[in-house]
């Protein structure tokens, strides 16, 4: 009896692991703090080199308007920025860190964002101030230890 139960559990586990996996991003956009409504959603995709290392970002499909320079994305308050990180591996994870400015500043509420589902979302909050503020960040992506991935360093520019 116990042998049958173990066999059934093993078969179920193998079937679940080998079953179809979805590539769909199930990311939840949020209305940033102090914003009355969700602004625009800007979509970027991390580009990878042939060896699997991140080499930059590019505009993804479905943006509210053209993006002149994805490496220096200009957004407004109450917008969301969505990064697609996945290349071929469903298990690839990424960390996005605003670590280039003094004080570990970011355009949103949190200084770092971790993704294990292929997407990172940054809600741009509504702070005091006017003019353009520039936030430099690094994207760190899982890759084979033999390669050793270096972070890429694009920027988000917020018009306040």
N, C-alpha and C positions, 0 to 999 in steps of 0.2 A: 504494500500500500504506500509506504513512504517513498519507495523507489519510483512509483508512478507519479507521485506528486512532484518529486524532484525533476523527473523527466519532463513533465508538462511545464513546470516553471522555466526550465532551461530552454525548451522550445519557444516559449513565449518571449523570453529575453532575447534570443537570437533573432526572432521575427521582428521584434521592435527595433533592434539595432540595424537590421538590413532593410527595413521598410523604407518607403519614399520619404525623403526629407524635403521640407519646404525651403525655398530660397527667399520667401517673402519677409520683408522687414516688418516686425510688429512693434513699432516704436510709438510711444505715446507723446504727442505734442502737448505742451503745457502753456497756459497763459502765465507769462512771467509776473513776478511780484510787482505790485502797484499798478499793473496794467488792467484796464477795464475789459479789454478784448484781446484775442490772439491776433498778432500782426501777420506779416508775410512769412512764408516758410521757404528758406533758401536751402537748396540741396547741392551738396558737394560729394564727390567720390574720391577716395584715396587711390592714387595710381601706384602700381607696383612695377618694379623692374623685372627682368627675366629671372633673376635669382630670388625673387620673392620679397625684396626689401621695398619699403615705401619710398617713392621718389618725388611725390608731389600730390597736389589736389587738382581736380578739374570739375567743371560744372556738370551736374547730373541732370537727368531729364525732369521736367515738371516744375521749373522755376517760374516765379511770378513775372520775371523780366530777364533780359539778357544780362550776363555777368561779364563785364569787360576783363577783369583780371581775377580769376579764382584764387590765386595765391595771395590776393589782398582784397578780400570780400568786403564790400561796403553794405552795411545793414542799418536799419532804424530801430528805435526803441520798440519794445513789445514784439519783435520778430523772433523767430526760432531758426537756428542753423542746424541742419541735419547732415551728418557725415555718414556715407555708406563705406564701410571698412572692408567688407568681404571681397575676396578675390575668388579663389577656387575652394578654399577650405572652409567648411561650415564651423569648424571649431576655432578658427582664428579669433583672437581677441585683441583689443586695442585700448590704449590709454591716451587720452588727450589732456595735456597739462599746460596751463598758462603759467609758465615758469620763467619767462624772459624779462618780465618787468619787476621792479623792486616791490616787495610786499606780496608777491604771488597773486597779483590781481587778475580778475577775469571779467568779461562783459556780463556774465550771469552771476547767480548767487553762489555757485560752488567753484572752487579753484581747479578741480580735476574731474574728469568724466571717464568712466570705464564702460566698455561695451563687451558683451559676450554674445550678442545676437546680431552682429553685423551693422549696428547703427549707433551713433552717438548724437545726442540732441543737446543743444545749448540754448536755453531760453535767455534772450537778451532783456535784462531788467530795465526799469524806468528810473534812472538815477537823476540826481540834481546835476546841473551843468549844461553848457551849450558847446557847440562846435564838434569837431571830430576827435574821437579818442581811439587810439590804436592799441590793439592787444595782440602780442606775439604769443604763439603757442607751439608746442611740440606734439607730434603724433608718434607714439611708440607702438609698434605692432609686433605680435608674436611671430618669430621666424626661427628657422633652425639655428642652433647654437653655433654650428660650423660657419655660418654666414656672418652673424652678428649684425643686427639692424641698427642703423643710426637714426635718430629722430629727424623728421622734416619740420621746417620752421616757417609756415605761412602766417598770415595775420588776418584778424577781423577788425574792421574799422567801423565804429558805431557813431552815427550822426545823432548827437543829442540836441 
